[in-house]
Amino acid sequence: MKFSEALLTVDLILKSEAVPLIIGESGIGKTSLVKKLSKEKGYYLVTIDANLLKEGEIGGLPTVEDYEVYKQESIEKRKRTVYAVHTKLVDIERASKEYKDRKIILFIDEINRCEHSVQQELMNLILNKEINGYILPESVQVIAAMNPSNKYDSFENSEYQVVDMDPAQENRFVWIEMDSDVNEWIKWGMGKDSLIHEHVLEFISTFKEYLHRPDAMDSIKATPRSWERISRAYKVYLQSRNIYSDNIFYNVVKGNVGSAIAKDFMSFIKNYKSISIKPKDMFDSEVISENIKERVSLESHSRLYIIAKNSLVYLNENGYSERELSLFSKYLQLYPMDLRMGIMKEIREEYEGSLYTGLLDNDDFIELFFSCFLWR
């Protein structure tokens, strides 16, 4: 399922007091999903990377301490085993006292990339909310994530080195298979929290198959996380071209997505022409100008798609009036019918209850909607 569906599914599972297990390829956005959910809901997030743990680490290493037992008129000295508390659990304990009204999410990532003994310790935390005398506070809920094993359907070609759980352990979770979705990634990339460079967004909108290639034969496989790193490097490169040559930047891109895609990306940015229509161009005037109409006719489908998405983000983040909704509807009327219909479908799916509701009350948008219906 795509990111937005997985986000709501995890939310529902948590509210039903079960434990969600997110399964997906490396770099697909599992961690980003948990961070987004925690931010939206105001949860305090604690993350444990299971693949970094060694046996006994999360349960705490045992030590022996002396204690006294009072018996009538004598004091008897005894010894007992106590366990050190892992720093992540200390963080949870502190947060539960400091933020009494907030839920705490314990996110256990890569649960199938650790030793079997570590996996058993983590399962004790997940299922019993206790380990070696340490009890998780009531405010804690657990989310787990893992890379796919090739024993599962639809992941037969997976090459991850994993430690499979047994059927009884697997049955303790609600499974969520997460896939990459180009349109959702582009929408995320345009948001305030991500700030993916517009050239990277446009490249992916043009070559959608390059966003995520888990089955590629290349040793370096493109993932959404790869493009996030490329975007950051690209911004540095653009600001420091007197220091870093094109070849140096190419090395960075190649190290993220492989040589074939890197060559296409370098060719794309070398021949790039800036998008000619900005949201302010559209919304600062009272009507759609002839100049904008002409520019629309000269743009490719992928660039028109980016322009429309930019405009929607602009409206959603800056507010809108009836005039701006009408301008956007009239602008969309200039698009090829198949592209127009696709964008209208995305508006319904992504902005339901907010911008979409406003558009449904706009006469120009309704006219646009029925023109698509009659065309079909």
Summary of the structure (lengths in Angstrom):
residues: 376
radius of gyration: 26.2
end to end distance: 28.3
largest distance: 101.0
contacts: 1086
relative contact order: 0.09
helix: 52%
strand: 14%
